[in-house]
């Protein structure tokens, strides 16, 4: 199956190239079938229509006397209308009223008030300090995986803890399990 699919693709491409070549050769060899020629009827003018009405299909001879040019038209001398003087009245522009500058008070520093209703951290665990746990709480726990690592385990040093527990029983009480290695 692995060899059959590429062979079929090659065969299809080869067939497409041959078909395109055949069409191009056929268009070039057919007489009068130019790709750019249009098969529209010729445009007829009023003169052609008059000769077709005469019935002979030939244009009647045109004599020089039959062509009459219109006489040249001389421009008439027209006086322009008199221009009346325009009186411009001055426009008085009043300056905009001056508003007193706005003085903004200095920014006020926010005051942080410790709320007594904030729940203290659980007595079983503490927040880690960077990637390490304090000596009083050496058990590292990852909440995403639900696993905790004890000191001396295989991946203890590279584990970045979310919480630090005092003992494994505290971590198990929070629903975590011990790592396998």
N, C-alpha and C positions, 0 to 999 in steps of 0.2 A: 504494500500500500504506500510505503514511503517513496518508492521509486516510480510508482504509477502516476501519482499526481503531478510531479514535475514534467514527466513525459507528455501527459495530456495537455499541460499548459504550453509546452513548446510546440506541440502539434497544432493547437488552436492558433497560436501566434503565426506559425508558418502558413496556415490556411488563410488567415486574414491578410497577410502580405501578398499571397498569390492572388486573392480575390481583388485586392486594390490594384495590383499590376494589370490584371485582366481588364478591369473597367477602364483604366487609363489608356491601355493599348486600343481598346475598342472605340473609345471616343476619338482618338487621333486618326484612326483608319476610316471612319465613316465620312463620306463626302457631304459637304455642306452642313455638317452638324457642328458648327463652331460654337463653343461655349459662350462666346460673347456677342454673337449676332442675334438680333431680335427678329421675330417673325411678325412684326406689326405691318399694317398696310401703309403705303407711302402717304405723306401729307399732301393734300390737294389745296390749291389756291383758287381764288375766284376766277382767274384767267384759265386755269385747267378745267374748272367746272364749265365755263362757257364753251370751251372747245369740245368738251364731251357732249354738250347739248347739241352742238352742230352735227355730231354724229360721225365725224371722220377720225376722231381720236388724235388729230394733229392740231396744233395751235394755229389759229389764223394769222396770216402775216400782218405785222403792225407797221404802218407807214409813219414817217416822221411827222406828217401833217396831223395825224391823229393825236399825237402827244401835245397837249396844250399846257403850258406852264402858266400859273397864275401871275398876274402883274405884281411887281414888287410894291410892297406897302411902305409908304413913307411915314415915319412917325410924326404925329401931329404935335404942333408946338402948343403946349399947355402951360399956362402960368401956374406956379404953385400958389396955394391959398396964402393970404397974408398971415404972418405970425404975430400973435398977440403977446405982449410981454406978460410974463408970469411974476406975480408978486409973492415972495416967500416971507412968511411971518416967522419971527424968531420963536423958538420953542424954549420954554423955561423948564429946566430939569432941576427938580428939587433933590438934594442929597438925601440918602436914606437916613432914618433916625439912628442915632448912635445909642447902642445899648450898653449898660455898664458891664464890665467884664465879670464873668462868673468865677468865683473863687471856690474851688473844691476843698472840702475838709480833708485833712491828712487821713490815710488809710488806718483803720483800726485793726490791731492785732487780735486774732481770735483767742479767746481764753478757753483752755481745756479744763474741763471739770471732771474729776473722777466720779463716776456714778457708783454708788454703793450696790446697785442692783446687778452689776456685771458679775457673772458667775465665775468664780475662781477656777483655775485648772484643776483637773481631777487629781486627787491625792495619789492615784496609782501611776500617773505618768507626768512628764514635764516636756517642754519644748526643747529640741536639740539646739546646740550652739554651733551653727554651720553644719559640718558633716560629722560632728562628734557628739557623743552623749556625755553628760557629766559623770564623774566617778560614782556618785550616789545612785544613778539610774543607768547601768551599763547595757541594758537590753535594747537593741535597735529594732524598730518596727516600721514596716512599709504598709500603709493603709490600702494602697491600690491593689497589692497582691495578697494582703491579709496574712503576711508572714512576718515572724520576728526572728532575729539572729542573736545568738549568745556570743560573748567574747570567746575567741579561740575557734569559732566555726570557719568554714572555708571562705565565705564571702562577707565576713563581718567587717573587714577593713574597707572594702569598696562600697558598702551599703550606705546610702544617704538617707538617714532616718526621717520619718515624719513625726514620730513620737519616741520618747525614751522611757522605759519602764524600769522599776527597781528590781523586779524578779519575774521569772517566766510565768508564775501563777497570775500576776496582775495582767500580763499581756493576754493570757488565755481567758481571763475574766472579761476582757473587752472583745472577745470573739476572734482573736488571732490564733494562728497555729505556728508551731515551731518549724523552721526550715529543715529540709532533709539532710543537708550537709553543712 
